[in-house]
Amino acid sequence: MEALGFWKAVTVDRSDFLERVIALLQSARVRFCVVDGLAVNAYAEPVVTVDLDIAVAAEDLARAESLLGEEFETPGSDLRLNIRKDPRYFAFVDDAQPRNVLGLTLPVAKVEDVLRGKVWAAQDPERRASKRQKDLADIARLLEGYPHLRSLVPQEILSRLI
């Protein structure tokens, strides 16, 4: 089974929600990039997730939310689309590069930015403990493939990695 087909099965995406979201953003010329777990999958051995996390350029954020809200009241999928509204993510869009994600070519934040986002998530005390554990695993996955980025990870987090 192809990666996209597998993900569609896991997310019970019978409505082509992923493709429709991407097509809508691209046709409206909304500048965005994939971040978080799915972005990690673009740089490391993939793991299953039902989340599609994206960062949108600051100037496109309100328009993207409006377009997506109008089009996708009921997505017909268990896929969860999350738009990162934290201003720290806005700049990720500028350096995004096309990468293979689930068999699709999508703009993905550069690996350094993906790592920064995972560090922020792992340090967020309001985030569920289980999510923070996954963030640590994602950081470890990225550092295995990109050990030269170790200096971007605070010692407090490095000491928690196995």
Secondary structure, 3 states (H helix, E strand, C coil): CCHHHHHHHHCCCCCCHHHHHHHHHHHCCCCEEEEHHHHHHHHCCCCCCCEEEEEECHHHHHHHHHHHHHHCCCCCCCCEEEEECCHHHHHHHHHCEEEEECCEEEEECCHHHHHHHHHHHHHCCCCCHHHHHHHHHHHHHHHHHCHHHHHHCCHHHHCCCC
